[in-house]
Amino acid sequence: MIKLIIFDLSGVVANAEEPIYLEQFAKKHNIPLEKLEEVYFSYLKPSERNEIPLSKVWENTLKAFNIKGNYKVFIKEMMALKKFNQEVLDFIRELKKNFKTAYFTNYAEEYWKMHEQMVDLGPYFDYGVVSYRIGSRKPERKGFEAILNHFGLKPEEAFFTDDSEKNVQAAQEMGIHAFQFKNLKQFKEELKKYAEI
């Protein structure tokens, strides 16, 4: 029986701002998008585990392409593209009446602090895990285990949704019911197979 529903944030509760911004950034500076993503994410992933500060992510990325600029400006520009899906949030608030709700998201500290200023997740979620706080990011198991332990639940009592197939597979390998998020309608239909909503 499902007692807990875990949500990814970017790509589910909100849009994924990074791909949009990196595409704009690559065009503006006339650099190959694939190369930019390769360099940027090679530094971002350690930052999302709190191994290096976000300033280093941008300093190293800018240096790789010989681009001048203040990284704080780029961060603000990127986060300005963040948009939250109120319909999804409203549905989570309804679910919270009958289920425990949690989020698990990969974020570097400085990005997350800006995220917190944009939306109060308190009315929608009972608990949340942010990768930089635990030194581990999806699809690694540590965050999933932290959420299950927080509620004292078994993997089979949880349902997880994420727009990333890789993250969904990681949850499934742990025994968590998981489904790749495409849109709210599809998610509701899938959830109905496991829980009364």
C-alpha positions in Angstrom: 0.0 0.0 0.0 1.4 3.4 -1.0 1.9 5.8 1.9 4.5 8.2 0.5 4.7 10.0 -2.8 8.1 11.4 -3.8 8.5 14.1 -6.5 11.4 15.4 -8.5 11.2 19.2 -8.7 12.7 20.4 -12.0 10.8 18.8 -14.9 7.8 17.9 -12.7 6.8 20.6 -10.2 8.6 23.3 -12.3 10.4 23.6 -15.6 14.0 22.7 -16.0 15.7 26.1 -16.4 19.2 24.9 -17.1 18.7 23.5 -20.6 16.9 26.6 -21.7 19.6 28.9 -20.3 22.5 26.9 -21.6 21.0 26.9 -25.1 20.7 30.7 -25.0 24.2 31.1 -23.5 25.7 28.9 -26.3 24.0 31.0 -29.0 25.0 34.3 -27.4 28.7 33.3 -27.1 28.8 31.3 -30.4 30.0 28.1 -28.8 28.8 24.5 -29.4 25.9 23.6 -27.0 27.1 20.0 -26.6 30.5 21.2 -25.6 29.1 23.8 -23.2 26.8 21.2 -21.5 29.7 18.7 -21.3 32.0 21.2 -19.5 29.3 22.8 -17.3 27.8 19.6 -16.1 31.2 18.0 -15.4 31.6 20.8 -12.7 28.0 21.1 -11.7 27.6 17.5 -10.6 30.3 17.8 -7.9 28.7 21.1 -6.8 25.4 19.4 -6.4 27.2 17.0 -4.0 28.7 20.1 -2.2 32.2 19.1 -3.3 32.9 22.5 -5.0 31.1 25.9 -4.7 28.9 27.0 -7.5 31.3 29.9 -8.2 33.9 27.4 -9.3 31.4 25.7 -11.7 31.0 29.0 -13.5 34.6 30.2 -13.2 35.8 26.9 -14.7 33.2 26.9 -17.4 33.9 30.5 -18.5 37.6 29.9 -18.5 37.2 26.8 -20.7 35.5 29.1 -23.4 37.5 32.2 -22.7 34.4 34.2 -21.7 34.4 37.2 -19.4 31.7 37.9 -17.0 30.3 37.8 -13.5 29.0 34.4 -12.6 26.4 35.9 -10.3 24.7 37.6 -13.3 24.5 34.3 -15.1 23.0 32.6 -12.1 20.3 35.2 -11.8 19.6 35.1 -15.5 19.2 31.3 -15.3 17.0 31.3 -12.2 14.8 34.0 -13.7 13.7 31.3 -16.2 12.3 29.1 -13.4 8.5 28.7 -13.7 6.4 26.6 -11.3 3.4 24.5 -12.4 0.6 25.6 -10.0 -1.6 22.8 -11.3 0.9 20.2 -10.2 1.5 22.0 -6.8 -2.3 22.1 -6.2 -2.5 18.3 -6.9 0.3 17.6 -4.5 -1.5 19.6 -1.8 -4.6 17.4 -2.4 -2.4 14.3 -2.1 -0.9 15.6 1.1 -4.4 15.1 2.8 -4.1 11.3 2.4 -0.4 10.6 1.8 3.0 11.7 3.0 4.6 13.8 0.3 8.3 14.5 -0.2 10.7 15.9 -2.9 14.2 14.8 -3.9 16.1 17.2 -6.1 19.6 17.8 -7.4 20.7 21.3 -6.6 23.9 23.2 -5.8 23.7 25.4 -2.7 23.5 28.8 -4.3 20.9 27.8 -6.9 18.8 26.2 -4.1 18.9 29.3 -1.9 17.4 31.3 -4.9 14.9 28.5 -5.4 13.7 28.8 -1.8 13.1 32.6 -2.3 10.9 31.9 -5.2 8.4 29.4 -3.7 7.5 28.1 -0.3 7.3 24.3 -0.6 6.0 23.9 3.0 2.2 23.8 2.1 2.9 20.9 -0.4 5.5 18.7 1.1 6.1 17.0 4.4 9.8 16.6 3.8 12.5 17.1 1.2 16.0 16.2 0.3 18.4 18.5 -1.7 21.5 16.8 -3.0 24.1 19.3 -1.8 22.9 18.9 1.8 23.5 15.2 1.8 26.6 15.0 -0.5 24.8 12.7 -2.9 22.7 13.2 -6.0 20.2 11.2 -8.0 20.3 8.5 -9.2 22.4 7.5 -6.2 20.5 5.7 -3.4 21.4 7.9 -0.4 18.7 10.5 -0.9 16.0 7.9 -1.4 17.1 6.0 1.7 17.1 9.3 3.7 13.5 9.9 2.7 12.3 6.4 3.5 14.1 6.5 6.8 12.6 9.8 7.7 9.1 8.4 7.4 10.1 4.9 8.6 8.7 3.3 5.5 9.7 0.4 3.2 10.5 1.0 -0.5 7.4 -0.7 -1.7 5.3 1.8 0.4 6.6 4.7 -1.7 5.9 6.0 -5.2 8.4 8.2 -7.0 8.1 10.3 -10.2 10.8 12.1 -12.1 11.2 13.3 -15.7 14.6 11.4 -15.9 14.3 7.8 -16.9 17.7 7.1 -15.2 16.4 8.4 -11.9 13.2 6.4 -12.2 15.1 3.2 -12.9 17.3 3.8 -9.8 14.2 4.1 -7.6 12.7 0.9 -9.2 15.9 -1.0 -8.5 15.4 -0.2 -4.8 11.9 -1.5 -4.9 10.2 1.9 -5.0 7.2 2.1 -7.4 8.4 4.7 -9.9 7.1 6.3 -13.1 8.6 8.7 -15.6 6.7 12.0 -15.5 5.5 13.4 -18.9 2.5 15.4 -17.8 0.0 15.7 -14.9 -2.8 13.7 -16.6 -0.5 10.8 -17.4 0.9 10.9 -13.9 -2.6 10.7 -12.3 -3.5 7.7 -14.4 -0.4 5.9 -13.4 -0.7 6.7 -9.7 -4.3 5.3 -9.7 -2.8 1.9 -10.4 -1.1 2.0 -7.0 -3.2 4.2 -4.8 -6.7 5.5 -4.4 -6.7 9.1 -5.4 
